[in-house]
Amino acid sequence: MNRQEINQVQTYLRQVFSNDGITLTVPKKPNDPVEVWLGREFLGTLYRDEDEGEISYDFNMTILEVDLPAK
């Protein structure tokens, strides 16, 4: 993903979730996923997919059981 795409997706996520604290980081290597952060909390990874000329972005967020509130 190039910087312009990252900025567009970041703007979209900030609007959808009404939170300007969401940031996307430029990967260190060209084919690495983009990291999605909320402040200092890592939320997940973002991948770009192109199929038959259509582009989509896949946000993957893993939630660990130990992070869930107690029952």
Stockholm file with secondary structure:
# STOCKHOLM 1.0

chainA/1-71         MNRQEINQVQTYLRQVFSNDGITLTVPKKPNDPVEVWLGREFLGTLYRDEDEGEISYDFNMTILEVDLPAK
#=GR chainA/1-71 SS CCHHHHHHHHHHHHHHTTCTTEEEECCSSTTSCEEEEETTEEEEEEEEEEETTEEEEEEECCCCGGGSCCC
#=GC SS_cons        CCHHHHHHHHHHHHHHTTCTTEEEECCSSTTSCEEEEETTEEEEEEEEEEETTEEEEEEECCCCGGGSCCC
//
